Amino acid sequence: MNKVDVKNAIEYLEMQKRLFPNSANVLSGNFDLAIAALEKQMPKKVTAESGKWPDGRKRISHYCPSCLNELYANQEFCDECGQRLDWSENDGCY
Ligand SMILES: [Zn+2]
């Protein structure tokens, strides 16, 4: 599953939602569930925050952009919500 496939699948489901607004899948939220699951496959940049350890050394904490769960360095997916993560702008150091 690559980024383009996932993007196309999301666009297809969004289009189906607009074309058939009264379908059982739209009314029961199945399309929204499928779209939300697919969006978790698209990597999102982790959030970094600078802080300090109790002994004064610099500490950088990383958080999931979707649920704000604190992350371990270079996790591919958030273990709380399943979001695929993009560490390209972070070196993952603590
Ligand atoms: Zn998360």
PDB file of the backbone (N, CA, C, O) and the ligand in Angstrom, with CONECT records:
HET     ZN  A 101       1
ATOM      1  N   MET A   1       0.856  -1.188   0.000  1.00  0.00           N
ATOM      2  CA  MET A   1       0.000   0.000   0.000  1.00  0.00           C
ATOM      3  C   MET A   1       0.897   1.246   0.000  1.00  0.00           C
ATOM      4  O   MET A   1       1.568   1.539   0.989  1.00  0.00           O
ATOM      5  N   ASN A   2       0.897   1.972  -1.127  1.00  0.00           N
ATOM      6  CA  ASN A   2       1.703   3.183  -1.135  1.00  0.00           C
ATOM      7  C   ASN A   2       0.816   4.424  -0.982  1.00  0.00           C
ATOM      8  O   ASN A   2      -0.412   4.344  -1.006  1.00  0.00           O
ATOM      9  N   LYS A   3       1.489   5.583  -0.824  1.00  0.00           N
ATOM     10  CA  LYS A   3       0.780   6.832  -0.553  1.00  0.00           C
ATOM     11  C   LYS A   3      -0.258   7.167  -1.616  1.00  0.00           C
ATOM     12  O   LYS A   3      -1.356   7.626  -1.298  1.00  0.00           O
ATOM     13  N   VAL A   4       0.096   6.935  -2.893  1.00  0.00           N
ATOM     14  CA  VAL A   4      -0.821   7.292  -3.982  1.00  0.00           C
ATOM     15  C   VAL A   4      -2.064   6.407  -3.931  1.00  0.00           C
ATOM     16  O   VAL A   4      -3.180   6.898  -4.099  1.00  0.00           O
ATOM     17  N   ASP A   5      -1.877   5.097  -3.698  1.00  0.00           N
ATOM     18  CA  ASP A   5      -3.026   4.186  -3.585  1.00  0.00           C
ATOM     19  C   ASP A   5      -3.951   4.628  -2.458  1.00  0.00           C
ATOM     20  O   ASP A   5      -5.171   4.659  -2.620  1.00  0.00           O
ATOM     21  N   VAL A   6      -3.366   4.966  -1.324  1.00  0.00           N
ATOM     22  CA  VAL A   6      -4.168   5.361  -0.169  1.00  0.00           C
ATOM     23  C   VAL A   6      -4.922   6.650  -0.471  1.00  0.00           C
ATOM     24  O   VAL A   6      -6.112   6.763  -0.173  1.00  0.00           O
ATOM     25  N   LYS A   7      -4.221   7.634  -1.070  1.00  0.00           N
ATOM     26  CA  LYS A   7      -4.872   8.897  -1.423  1.00  0.00           C
ATOM     27  C   LYS A   7      -6.031   8.672  -2.391  1.00  0.00           C
ATOM     28  O   LYS A   7      -7.104   9.256  -2.236  1.00  0.00           O
ATOM     29  N   ASN A   8      -5.801   7.815  -3.394  1.00  0.00           N
ATOM     30  CA  ASN A   8      -6.855   7.526  -4.371  1.00  0.00           C
ATOM     31  C   ASN A   8      -8.043   6.846  -3.709  1.00  0.00           C
ATOM     32  O   ASN A   8      -9.193   7.150  -4.026  1.00  0.00           O
ATOM     33  N   ALA A   9      -7.772   5.934  -2.798  1.00  0.00           N
ATOM     34  CA  ALA A   9      -8.859   5.226  -2.111  1.00  0.00           C
ATOM     35  C   ALA A   9      -9.685   6.205  -1.267  1.00  0.00           C
ATOM     36  O   ALA A   9     -10.912   6.113  -1.219  1.00  0.00           O
ATOM     37  N   ILE A  10      -8.998   7.141  -0.603  1.00  0.00           N
ATOM     38  CA  ILE A  10      -9.714   8.144   0.192  1.00  0.00           C
ATOM     39  C   ILE A  10     -10.584   9.012  -0.725  1.00  0.00           C
ATOM     40  O   ILE A  10     -11.746   9.274  -0.415  1.00  0.00           O
ATOM     41  N   GLU A  11     -10.016   9.456  -1.855  1.00  0.00           N
ATOM     42  CA  GLU A  11     -10.792  10.278  -2.795  1.00  0.00           C
ATOM     43  C   GLU A  11     -12.000   9.514  -3.328  1.00  0.00           C
ATOM     44  O   GLU A  11     -13.079  10.087  -3.478  1.00  0.00           O
ATOM     45  N   TYR A  12     -11.825   8.222  -3.615  1.00  0.00           N
ATOM     46  CA  TYR A  12     -12.923   7.409  -4.120  1.00  0.00           C
ATOM     47  C   TYR A  12     -14.057   7.328  -3.094  1.00  0.00           C
ATOM     48  O   TYR A  12     -15.231   7.486  -3.431  1.00  0.00           O
ATOM     49  N   LEU A  13     -13.683   7.079  -1.839  1.00  0.00           N
ATOM     50  CA  LEU A  13     -14.709   6.967  -0.796  1.00  0.00           C
ATOM     51  C   LEU A  13     -15.414   8.307  -0.575  1.00  0.00           C
ATOM     52  O   LEU A  13     -16.628   8.349  -0.376  1.00  0.00           O
ATOM     53  N   GLU A  14     -14.637   9.415  -0.613  1.00  0.00           N
ATOM     54  CA  GLU A  14     -15.253  10.743  -0.460  1.00  0.00           C
ATOM     55  C   GLU A  14     -16.255  10.988  -1.591  1.00  0.00           C
ATOM     56  O   GLU A  14     -17.332  11.540  -1.366  1.00  0.00           O
ATOM     57  N   MET A  15     -15.891  10.570  -2.815  1.00  0.00           N
ATOM     58  CA  MET A  15     -16.769  10.757  -3.969  1.00  0.00           C
ATOM     59  C   MET A  15     -18.046   9.921  -3.806  1.00  0.00           C
ATOM     60  O   MET A  15     -19.148  10.403  -4.067  1.00  0.00           O
ATOM     61  N   GLN A  16     -17.885   8.655  -3.368  1.00  0.00           N
ATOM     62  CA  GLN A  16     -19.049   7.797  -3.147  1.00  0.00           C
ATOM     63  C   GLN A  16     -19.990   8.413  -2.110  1.00  0.00           C
ATOM     64  O   GLN A  16     -21.212   8.338  -2.241  1.00  0.00           O
ATOM     65  N   LYS A  17     -19.404   9.017  -1.087  1.00  0.00           N
ATOM     66  CA  LYS A  17     -20.221   9.663  -0.049  1.00  0.00           C
ATOM     67  C   LYS A  17     -21.074  10.783  -0.639  1.00  0.00           C
ATOM     68  O   LYS A  17     -22.253  10.928  -0.315  1.00  0.00           O
ATOM     69  N   ARG A  18     -20.437  11.584  -1.528  1.00  0.00           N
ATOM     70  CA  ARG A  18     -21.166  12.703  -2.135  1.00  0.00           C
ATOM     71  C   ARG A  18     -22.217  12.211  -3.127  1.00  0.00           C
ATOM     72  O   ARG A  18     -23.304  12.781  -3.217  1.00  0.00           O
ATOM     73  N   LEU A  19     -21.891  11.138  -3.881  1.00  0.00           N
ATOM     74  CA  LEU A  19     -22.812  10.654  -4.904  1.00  0.00           C
ATOM     75  C   LEU A  19     -24.027   9.944  -4.307  1.00  0.00           C
ATOM     76  O   LEU A  19     -25.129  10.025  -4.850  1.00  0.00           O
ATOM     77  N   PHE A  20     -23.822   9.260  -3.205  1.00  0.00           N
ATOM     78  CA  PHE A  20     -24.906   8.463  -2.613  1.00  0.00           C
ATOM     79  C   PHE A  20     -25.100   8.839  -1.147  1.00  0.00           C
ATOM     80  O   PHE A  20     -24.858   8.026  -0.254  1.00  0.00           O
ATOM     81  N   PRO A  21     -25.539  10.077  -0.902  1.00  0.00           N
ATOM     82  CA  PRO A  21     -25.609  10.563   0.490  1.00  0.00           C
ATOM     83  C   PRO A  21     -26.602   9.788   1.355  1.00  0.00           C
ATOM     84  O   PRO A  21     -26.524   9.851   2.582  1.00  0.00           O
ATOM     85  N   ASN A  22     -27.534   9.060   0.738  1.00  0.00           N
ATOM     86  CA  ASN A  22     -28.519   8.321   1.537  1.00  0.00           C
ATOM     87  C   ASN A  22     -28.236   6.827   1.609  1.00  0.00           C
ATOM     88  O   ASN A  22     -29.080   6.058   2.068  1.00  0.00           O
ATOM     89  N   SER A  23     -27.044   6.404   1.155  1.00  0.00           N
ATOM     90  CA  SER A  23     -26.757   4.967   1.185  1.00  0.00           C
ATOM     91  C   SER A  23     -26.524   4.490   2.615  1.00  0.00           C
ATOM     92  O   SER A  23     -26.173   5.269   3.501  1.00  0.00           O
ATOM     93  N   ALA A  24     -26.729   3.184   2.814  1.00  0.00           N
ATOM     94  CA  ALA A  24     -26.552   2.612   4.156  1.00  0.00           C
ATOM     95  C   ALA A  24     -25.133   2.845   4.669  1.00  0.00           C
ATOM     96  O   ALA A  24     -24.935   3.081   5.861  1.00  0.00           O
ATOM     97  N   ASN A  25     -24.146   2.780   3.774  1.00  0.00           N
ATOM     98  CA  ASN A  25     -22.755   2.962   4.206  1.00  0.00           C
ATOM     99  C   ASN A  25     -22.484   4.376   4.710  1.00  0.00           C
ATOM    100  O   ASN A  25     -21.717   4.573   5.652  1.00  0.00           O
ATOM    101  N   VAL A  26     -23.125   5.361   4.070  1.00  0.00           N
ATOM    102  CA  VAL A  26     -22.945   6.736   4.526  1.00  0.00           C
ATOM    103  C   VAL A  26     -23.677   6.936   5.847  1.00  0.00           C
ATOM    104  O   VAL A  26     -23.132   7.500   6.795  1.00  0.00           O
ATOM    105  N   LEU A  27     -24.926   6.461   5.895  1.00  0.00           N
ATOM    106  CA  LEU A  27     -25.743   6.678   7.099  1.00  0.00           C
ATOM    107  C   LEU A  27     -25.155   5.976   8.319  1.00  0.00           C
ATOM    108  O   LEU A  27     -25.243   6.493   9.433  1.00  0.00           O
ATOM    109  N   SER A  28     -24.557   4.808   8.118  1.00  0.00           N
ATOM    110  CA  SER A  28     -24.028   4.071   9.273  1.00  0.00           C
ATOM    111  C   SER A  28     -22.603   4.509   9.620  1.00  0.00           C
ATOM    112  O   SER A  28     -22.038   4.041  10.609  1.00  0.00           O
ATOM    113  N   GLY A  29     -22.023   5.395   8.823  1.00  0.00           N
ATOM    114  CA  GLY A  29     -20.678   5.883   9.131  1.00  0.00           C
ATOM    115  C   GLY A  29     -19.573   4.978   8.637  1.00  0.00           C
ATOM    116  O   GLY A  29     -18.409   5.200   8.970  1.00  0.00           O
ATOM    117  N   ASN A  30     -19.901   3.951   7.844  1.00  0.00           N
ATOM    118  CA  ASN A  30     -18.857   3.034   7.371  1.00  0.00           C
ATOM    119  C   ASN A  30     -17.823   3.742   6.504  1.00  0.00           C
ATOM    120  O   ASN A  30     -16.632   3.443   6.593  1.00  0.00           O
ATOM    121  N   PHE A  31     -18.269   4.683   5.660  1.00  0.00           N
ATOM    122  CA  PHE A  31     -17.313   5.406   4.828  1.00  0.00           C
ATOM    123  C   PHE A  31     -16.368   6.229   5.698  1.00  0.00           C
ATOM    124  O   PHE A  31     -15.160   6.260   5.462  1.00  0.00           O
ATOM    125  N   ASP A  32     -16.934   6.897   6.708  1.00  0.00           N
ATOM    126  CA  ASP A  32     -16.082   7.727   7.576  1.00  0.00           C
ATOM    127  C   ASP A  32     -15.049   6.865   8.307  1.00  0.00           C
ATOM    128  O   ASP A  32     -13.895   7.263   8.464  1.00  0.00           O
ATOM    129  N   LEU A  33     -15.481   5.670   8.754  1.00  0.00           N
ATOM    130  CA  LEU A  33     -14.546   4.753   9.424  1.00  0.00           C
ATOM    131  C   LEU A  33     -13.424   4.340   8.475  1.00  0.00           C
ATOM    132  O   LEU A  33     -12.250   4.344   8.846  1.00  0.00           O
ATOM    133  N   ALA A  34     -13.802   3.981   7.235  1.00  0.00           N
ATOM    134  CA  ALA A  34     -12.807   3.539   6.254  1.00  0.00           C
ATOM    135  C   ALA A  34     -11.858   4.691   5.912  1.00  0.00           C
ATOM    136  O   ALA A  34     -10.651   4.481   5.790  1.00  0.00           O
ATOM    137  N   ILE A  35     -12.391   5.897   5.758  1.00  0.00           N
ATOM    138  CA  ILE A  35     -11.555   7.060   5.437  1.00  0.00           C
ATOM    139  C   ILE A  35     -10.597   7.342   6.594  1.00  0.00           C
ATOM    140  O   ILE A  35      -9.412   7.595   6.373  1.00  0.00           O
ATOM    141  N   ALA A  36     -11.107   7.298   7.827  1.00  0.00           N
ATOM    142  CA  ALA A  36     -10.247   7.556   8.995  1.00  0.00           C
ATOM    143  C   ALA A  36      -9.126   6.527   9.080  1.00  0.00           C
ATOM    144  O   ALA A  36      -7.984   6.870   9.387  1.00  0.00           O
ATOM    145  N   ALA A  37      -9.457   5.251   8.803  1.00  0.00           N
ATOM    146  CA  ALA A  37      -8.434   4.196   8.855  1.00  0.00           C
ATOM    147  C   ALA A  37      -7.379   4.412   7.777  1.00  0.00           C
ATOM    148  O   ALA A  37      -6.186   4.231   8.024  1.00  0.00           O
ATOM    149  N   LEU A  38      -7.820   4.800   6.578  1.00  0.00           N
ATOM    150  CA  LEU A  38      -6.874   5.040   5.489  1.00  0.00           C
ATOM    151  C   LEU A  38      -5.994   6.253   5.784  1.00  0.00           C
ATOM    152  O   LEU A  38      -4.800   6.247   5.483  1.00  0.00           O
ATOM    153  N   GLU A  39      -6.587   7.293   6.373  1.00  0.00           N
ATOM    154  CA  GLU A  39      -5.796   8.498   6.675  1.00  0.00           C
ATOM    155  C   GLU A  39      -4.673   8.199   7.675  1.00  0.00           C
ATOM    156  O   GLU A  39      -3.636   8.862   7.658  1.00  0.00           O
ATOM    157  N   LYS A  40      -4.878   7.199   8.547  1.00  0.00           N
ATOM    158  CA  LYS A  40      -3.817   6.812   9.494  1.00  0.00           C
ATOM    159  C   LYS A  40      -2.624   6.179   8.777  1.00  0.00           C
ATOM    160  O   LYS A  40      -1.527   6.110   9.329  1.00  0.00           O
ATOM    161  N   GLN A  41      -2.846   5.719   7.542  1.00  0.00           N
ATOM    162  CA  GLN A  41      -1.748   5.136   6.760  1.00  0.00           C
ATOM    163  C   GLN A  41      -0.866   6.202   6.117  1.00  0.00           C
ATOM    164  O   GLN A  41       0.251   5.910   5.689  1.00  0.00           O
ATOM    165  N   MET A  42      -1.366   7.438   6.047  1.00  0.00           N
ATOM    166  CA  MET A  42      -0.580   8.526   5.469  1.00  0.00           C
ATOM    167  C   MET A  42       0.319   9.076   6.576  1.00  0.00           C
ATOM    168  O   MET A  42      -0.183   9.541   7.599  1.00  0.00           O
ATOM    169  N   PRO A  43       1.664   9.030   6.384  1.00  0.00           N
ATOM    170  CA  PRO A  43       2.555   9.478   7.454  1.00  0.00           C
ATOM    171  C   PRO A  43       2.317  10.942   7.823  1.00  0.00           C
ATOM    172  O   PRO A  43       2.187  11.799   6.948  1.00  0.00           O
ATOM    173  N   LYS A  44       2.263  11.215   9.115  1.00  0.00           N
ATOM    174  CA  LYS A  44       2.154  12.599   9.597  1.00  0.00           C
ATOM    175  C   LYS A  44       3.394  12.913  10.407  1.00  0.00           C
ATOM    176  O   LYS A  44       3.919  12.060  11.123  1.00  0.00           O
ATOM    177  N   LYS A  45       3.855  14.141  10.287  1.00  0.00           N
ATOM    178  CA  LYS A  45       5.067  14.565  10.996  1.00  0.00           C
ATOM    179  C   LYS A  45       4.854  14.545  12.507  1.00  0.00           C
ATOM    180  O   LYS A  45       3.841  15.035  13.007  1.00  0.00           O
ATOM    181  N   VAL A  46       5.820  13.971  13.229  1.00  0.00           N
ATOM    182  CA  VAL A  46       5.731  13.951  14.682  1.00  0.00           C
ATOM    183  C   VAL A  46       5.913  15.367  15.216  1.00  0.00           C
ATOM    184  O   VAL A  46       6.559  16.203  14.584  1.00  0.00           O
ATOM    185  N   THR A  47       5.336  15.626  16.386  1.00  0.00           N
ATOM    186  CA  THR A  47       5.466  16.913  17.044  1.00  0.00           C
ATOM    187  C   THR A  47       6.603  16.807  18.055  1.00  0.00           C
ATOM    188  O   THR A  47       6.640  15.877  18.861  1.00  0.00           O
ATOM    189  N   ALA A  48       7.533  17.764  18.008  1.00  0.00           N
ATOM    190  CA  ALA A  48       8.660  17.747  18.941  1.00  0.00           C
ATOM    191  C   ALA A  48       8.550  18.920  19.906  1.00  0.00           C
ATOM    192  O   ALA A  48       8.130  20.015  19.536  1.00  0.00           O
ATOM    193  N   GLU A  49       8.939  18.664  21.151  1.00  0.00           N
ATOM    194  CA  GLU A  49       8.881  19.707  22.165  1.00  0.00           C
ATOM    195  C   GLU A  49      10.150  19.629  23.012  1.00  0.00           C
ATOM    196  O   GLU A  49      10.528  18.560  23.492  1.00  0.00           O
ATOM    197  N   SER A  50      10.800  20.779  23.187  1.00  0.00           N
ATOM    198  CA  SER A  50      12.023  20.801  23.993  1.00  0.00           C
ATOM    199  C   SER A  50      11.689  20.938  25.467  1.00  0.00           C
ATOM    200  O   SER A  50      10.764  21.655  25.849  1.00  0.00           O
ATOM    201  N   GLY A  51      12.445  20.252  26.270  1.00  0.00           N
ATOM    202  CA  GLY A  51      12.281  20.368  27.711  1.00  0.00           C
ATOM    203  C   GLY A  51      13.601  20.047  28.374  1.00  0.00           C
ATOM    204  O   GLY A  51      14.643  20.039  27.720  1.00  0.00           O
ATOM    205  N   LYS A  52      13.564  19.785  29.656  1.00  0.00           N
ATOM    206  CA  LYS A  52      14.798  19.453  30.384  1.00  0.00           C
ATOM    207  C   LYS A  52      14.566  18.240  31.267  1.00  0.00           C
ATOM    208  O   LYS A  52      13.485  18.067  31.830  1.00  0.00           O
ATOM    209  N   TRP A  53      15.593  17.397  31.386  1.00  0.00           N
ATOM    210  CA  TRP A  53      15.585  16.328  32.360  1.00  0.00           C
ATOM    211  C   TRP A  53      15.751  16.965  33.740  1.00  0.00           C
ATOM    212  O   TRP A  53      16.204  18.106  33.838  1.00  0.00           O
ATOM    213  N   PRO A  54      15.390  16.242  34.815  1.00  0.00           N
ATOM    214  CA  PRO A  54      15.544  16.814  36.167  1.00  0.00           C
ATOM    215  C   PRO A  54      16.972  17.304  36.451  1.00  0.00           C
ATOM    216  O   PRO A  54      17.155  18.240  37.229  1.00  0.00           O
ATOM    217  N   ASP A  55      17.989  16.677  35.825  1.00  0.00           N
ATOM    218  CA  ASP A  55      19.366  17.118  36.076  1.00  0.00           C
ATOM    219  C   ASP A  55      19.787  18.279  35.170  1.00  0.00           C
ATOM    220  O   ASP A  55      20.952  18.675  35.177  1.00  0.00           O
ATOM    221  N   GLY A  56      18.851  18.823  34.395  1.00  0.00           N
ATOM    222  CA  GLY A  56      19.150  20.013  33.609  1.00  0.00           C
ATOM    223  C   GLY A  56      19.560  19.765  32.172  1.00  0.00           C
ATOM    224  O   GLY A  56      19.615  20.697  31.370  1.00  0.00           O
ATOM    225  N   ARG A  57      19.853  18.498  31.837  1.00  0.00           N
ATOM    226  CA  ARG A  57      20.200  18.222  30.439  1.00  0.00           C
ATOM    227  C   ARG A  57      18.983  18.460  29.547  1.00  0.00           C
ATOM    228  O   ARG A  57      17.838  18.312  29.975  1.00  0.00           O
ATOM    229  N   LYS A  58      19.264  18.838  28.282  1.00  0.00           N
ATOM    230  CA  LYS A  58      18.193  19.083  27.330  1.00  0.00           C
ATOM    231  C   LYS A  58      17.478  17.780  26.963  1.00  0.00           C
ATOM    232  O   LYS A  58      18.113  16.744  26.768  1.00  0.00           O
ATOM    233  N   ARG A  59      16.180  17.850  26.875  1.00  0.00           N
ATOM    234  CA  ARG A  59      15.396  16.675  26.508  1.00  0.00           C
ATOM    235  C   ARG A  59      14.414  17.082  25.419  1.00  0.00           C
ATOM    236  O   ARG A  59      13.768  18.125  25.524  1.00  0.00           O
ATOM    237  N   ILE A  60      14.299  16.282  24.391  1.00  0.00           N
ATOM    238  CA  ILE A  60      13.291  16.531  23.357  1.00  0.00           C
ATOM    239  C   ILE A  60      12.270  15.406  23.410  1.00  0.00           C
ATOM    240  O   ILE A  60      12.607  14.228  23.295  1.00  0.00           O
ATOM    241  N   SER A  61      11.016  15.798  23.587  1.00  0.00           N
ATOM    242  CA  SER A  61       9.933  14.813  23.608  1.00  0.00           C
ATOM    243  C   SER A  61       9.216  14.846  22.265  1.00  0.00           C
ATOM    244  O   SER A  61       9.099  15.901  21.641  1.00  0.00           O
ATOM    245  N   HIS A  62       8.743  13.696  21.829  1.00  0.00           N
ATOM    246  CA  HIS A  62       8.025  13.598  20.559  1.00  0.00           C
ATOM    247  C   HIS A  62       6.616  13.066  20.805  1.00  0.00           C
ATOM    248  O   HIS A  62       6.394  12.163  21.612  1.00  0.00           O
ATOM    249  N   TYR A  63       5.675  13.666  20.074  1.00  0.00           N
ATOM    250  CA  TYR A  63       4.269  13.318  20.279  1.00  0.00           C
ATOM    251  C   TYR A  63       3.594  12.966  18.962  1.00  0.00           C
ATOM    252  O   TYR A  63       3.941  13.486  17.902  1.00  0.00           O
ATOM    253  N   CYS A  64       2.618  12.066  19.059  1.00  0.00           N
ATOM    254  CA  CYS A  64       1.810  11.709  17.890  1.00  0.00           C
ATOM    255  C   CYS A  64       0.987  12.931  17.463  1.00  0.00           C
ATOM    256  O   CYS A  64       0.357  13.573  18.303  1.00  0.00           O
ATOM    257  N   PRO A  65       0.988  13.256  16.163  1.00  0.00           N
ATOM    258  CA  PRO A  65       0.218  14.405  15.692  1.00  0.00           C
ATOM    259  C   PRO A  65      -1.298  14.181  15.743  1.00  0.00           C
ATOM    260  O   PRO A  65      -2.070  15.137  15.680  1.00  0.00           O
ATOM    261  N   SER A  66      -1.717  12.927  15.856  1.00  0.00           N
ATOM    262  CA  SER A  66      -3.164  12.655  15.862  1.00  0.00           C
ATOM    263  C   SER A  66      -3.758  12.569  17.263  1.00  0.00           C
ATOM    264  O   SER A  66      -4.853  13.079  17.502  1.00  0.00           O
ATOM    265  N   CYS A  67      -3.042  11.926  18.198  1.00  0.00           N
ATOM    266  CA  CYS A  67      -3.649  11.721  19.521  1.00  0.00           C
ATOM    267  C   CYS A  67      -2.797  12.291  20.654  1.00  0.00           C
ATOM    268  O   CYS A  67      -3.191  12.216  21.818  1.00  0.00           O
ATOM    269  N   LEU A  68      -1.628  12.864  20.326  1.00  0.00           N
ATOM    270  CA  LEU A  68      -0.737  13.495  21.306  1.00  0.00           C
ATOM    271  C   LEU A  68      -0.081  12.510  22.276  1.00  0.00           C
ATOM    272  O   LEU A  68       0.485  12.925  23.288  1.00  0.00           O
ATOM    273  N   ASN A  69      -0.151  11.217  21.977  1.00  0.00           N
ATOM    274  CA  ASN A  69       0.559  10.207  22.760  1.00  0.00           C
ATOM    275  C   ASN A  69       2.065  10.472  22.668  1.00  0.00           C
ATOM    276  O   ASN A  69       2.569  10.784  21.589  1.00  0.00           O
ATOM    277  N   GLU A  70       2.790  10.351  23.790  1.00  0.00           N
ATOM    278  CA  GLU A  70       4.250  10.525  23.727  1.00  0.00           C
ATOM    279  C   GLU A  70       4.859   9.291  23.056  1.00  0.00           C
ATOM    280  O   GLU A  70       4.452   8.160  23.319  1.00  0.00           O
ATOM    281  N   LEU A  71       5.844   9.535  22.183  1.00  0.00           N
ATOM    282  CA  LEU A  71       6.398   8.467  21.348  1.00  0.00           C
ATOM    283  C   LEU A  71       7.807   8.094  21.767  1.00  0.00           C
ATOM    284  O   LEU A  71       8.522   8.895  22.369  1.00  0.00           O
ATOM    285  N   TYR A  72       8.199   6.867  21.442  1.00  0.00           N
ATOM    286  CA  TYR A  72       9.593   6.459  21.529  1.00  0.00           C
ATOM    287  C   TYR A  72      10.258   6.795  20.204  1.00  0.00           C
ATOM    288  O   TYR A  72       9.588   6.907  19.177  1.00  0.00           O
ATOM    289  N   ALA A  73      11.564   6.955  20.227  1.00  0.00           N
ATOM    290  CA  ALA A  73      12.282   7.364  19.021  1.00  0.00           C
ATOM    291  C   ALA A  73      12.028   6.403  17.870  1.00  0.00           C
ATOM    292  O   ALA A  73      12.130   5.185  18.013  1.00  0.00           O
ATOM    293  N   ASN A  74      11.700   6.978  16.746  1.00  0.00           N
ATOM    294  CA  ASN A  74      11.608   6.264  15.476  1.00  0.00           C
ATOM    295  C   ASN A  74      10.568   5.139  15.425  1.00  0.00           C
ATOM    296  O   ASN A  74      10.721   4.199  14.645  1.00  0.00           O
ATOM    297  N   GLN A  75       9.528   5.220  16.232  1.00  0.00           N
ATOM    298  CA  GLN A  75       8.395   4.299  16.073  1.00  0.00           C
ATOM    299  C   GLN A  75       7.788   4.543  14.704  1.00  0.00           C
ATOM    300  O   GLN A  75       7.623   5.698  14.311  1.00  0.00           O
ATOM    301  N   GLU A  76       7.449   3.495  13.964  1.00  0.00           N
ATOM    302  CA  GLU A  76       6.826   3.710  12.654  1.00  0.00           C
ATOM    303  C   GLU A  76       5.352   4.070  12.799  1.00  0.00           C
ATOM    304  O   GLU A  76       4.813   4.849  12.013  1.00  0.00           O
ATOM    305  N   PHE A  77       4.705   3.496  13.814  1.00  0.00           N
ATOM    306  CA  PHE A  77       3.287   3.758  14.058  1.00  0.00           C
ATOM    307  C   PHE A  77       3.097   4.156  15.518  1.00  0.00           C
ATOM    308  O   PHE A  77       3.822   3.692  16.399  1.00  0.00           O
ATOM    309  N   CYS A  78       2.119   5.015  15.760  1.00  0.00           N
ATOM    310  CA  CYS A  78       1.748   5.338  17.139  1.00  0.00           C
ATOM    311  C   CYS A  78       1.111   4.092  17.753  1.00  0.00           C
ATOM    312  O   CYS A  78       0.214   3.497  17.157  1.00  0.00           O
ATOM    313  N   ASP A  79       1.574   3.692  18.954  1.00  0.00           N
ATOM    314  CA  ASP A  79       1.003   2.487  19.566  1.00  0.00           C
ATOM    315  C   ASP A  79      -0.341   2.764  20.233  1.00  0.00           C
ATOM    316  O   ASP A  79      -1.004   1.839  20.702  1.00  0.00           O
ATOM    317  N   GLU A  80      -0.741   4.019  20.276  1.00  0.00           N
ATOM    318  CA  GLU A  80      -2.035   4.355  20.870  1.00  0.00           C
ATOM    319  C   GLU A  80      -3.142   4.375  19.811  1.00  0.00           C
ATOM    320  O   GLU A  80      -4.199   3.774  20.003  1.00  0.00           O
ATOM    321  N   CYS A  81      -2.895   5.069  18.690  1.00  0.00           N
ATOM    322  CA  CYS A  81      -3.974   5.248  17.705  1.00  0.00           C
ATOM    323  C   CYS A  81      -3.657   4.645  16.343  1.00  0.00           C
ATOM    324  O   CYS A  81      -4.533   4.616  15.478  1.00  0.00           O
ATOM    325  N   GLY A  82      -2.447   4.166  16.123  1.00  0.00           N
ATOM    326  CA  GLY A  82      -2.114   3.525  14.853  1.00  0.00           C
ATOM    327  C   GLY A  82      -1.672   4.467  13.746  1.00  0.00           C
ATOM    328  O   GLY A  82      -1.447   4.024  12.620  1.00  0.00           O
ATOM    329  N   GLN A  83      -1.541   5.764  14.043  1.00  0.00           N
ATOM    330  CA  GLN A  83      -1.101   6.726  13.030  1.00  0.00           C
ATOM    331  C   GLN A  83       0.303   6.387  12.539  1.00  0.00           C
ATOM    332  O   GLN A  83       1.209   6.180  13.346  1.00  0.00           O
ATOM    333  N   ARG A  84       0.492   6.329  11.190  1.00  0.00           N
ATOM    334  CA  ARG A  84       1.838   6.175  10.636  1.00  0.00           C
ATOM    335  C   ARG A  84       2.578   7.490  10.829  1.00  0.00           C
ATOM    336  O   ARG A  84       2.012   8.565  10.632  1.00  0.00           O
ATOM    337  N   LEU A  85       3.850   7.400  11.217  1.00  0.00           N
ATOM    338  CA  LEU A  85       4.589   8.594  11.637  1.00  0.00           C
ATOM    339  C   LEU A  85       5.716   8.939  10.678  1.00  0.00           C
ATOM    340  O   LEU A  85       6.346   8.062  10.087  1.00  0.00           O
ATOM    341  N   ASP A  86       5.954  10.244  10.539  1.00  0.00           N
ATOM    342  CA  ASP A  86       7.030  10.766   9.699  1.00  0.00           C
ATOM    343  C   ASP A  86       8.060  11.443  10.605  1.00  0.00           C
ATOM    344  O   ASP A  86       7.780  12.471  11.223  1.00  0.00           O
ATOM    345  N   TRP A  87       9.261  10.846  10.674  1.00  0.00           N
ATOM    346  CA  TRP A  87      10.329  11.371  11.533  1.00  0.00           C
ATOM    347  C   TRP A  87      11.364  12.144  10.723  1.00  0.00           C
ATOM    348  O   TRP A  87      12.436  12.457  11.242  1.00  0.00           O
ATOM    349  N   SER A  88      11.064  12.460   9.449  1.00  0.00           N
ATOM    350  CA  SER A  88      12.088  13.016   8.560  1.00  0.00           C
ATOM    351  C   SER A  88      12.688  14.321   9.061  1.00  0.00           C
ATOM    352  O   SER A  88      13.833  14.637   8.739  1.00  0.00           O
ATOM    353  N   GLU A  89      11.928  15.086   9.847  1.00  0.00           N
ATOM    354  CA  GLU A  89      12.475  16.352  10.343  1.00  0.00           C
ATOM    355  C   GLU A  89      12.971  16.239  11.778  1.00  0.00           C
ATOM    356  O   GLU A  89      13.322  17.239  12.403  1.00  0.00           O
ATOM    357  N   ASN A  90      12.996  15.008  12.297  1.00  0.00           N
ATOM    358  CA  ASN A  90      13.466  14.789  13.664  1.00  0.00           C
ATOM    359  C   ASN A  90      14.485  13.665  13.651  1.00  0.00           C
ATOM    360  O   ASN A  90      14.331  12.680  12.928  1.00  0.00           O
ATOM    361  N   ASP A  91      15.515  13.816  14.447  1.00  0.00           N
ATOM    362  CA  ASP A  91      16.517  12.753  14.462  1.00  0.00           C
ATOM    363  C   ASP A  91      16.170  11.670  15.478  1.00  0.00           C
ATOM    364  O   ASP A  91      16.866  10.660  15.582  1.00  0.00           O
ATOM    365  N   GLY A  92      15.093  11.886  16.224  1.00  0.00           N
ATOM    366  CA  GLY A  92      14.660  10.870  17.159  1.00  0.00           C
ATOM    367  C   GLY A  92      15.471  10.831  18.437  1.00  0.00           C
ATOM    368  O   GLY A  92      15.268   9.948  19.270  1.00  0.00           O
ATOM    369  N   CYS A  93      16.402  11.787  18.612  1.00  0.00           N
ATOM    370  CA  CYS A  93      17.258  11.739  19.802  1.00  0.00           C
ATOM    371  C   CYS A  93      16.501  12.219  21.025  1.00  0.00           C
ATOM    372  O   CYS A  93      15.592  13.045  20.929  1.00  0.00           O
ATOM    373  N   TYR A  94      16.878  11.705  22.142  1.00  0.00           N
ATOM    374  CA  TYR A  94      16.260  12.116  23.395  1.00  0.00           C
ATOM    375  C   TYR A  94      17.287  12.901  24.143  1.00  0.00           C
ATOM    376  O   TYR A  94      17.020  13.371  25.249  1.00  0.00           O
TER     377      TYR A  94
HETATM  378 ZN    ZN A 101      -1.496   8.478  18.074  1.00  0.00          ZN2+
END
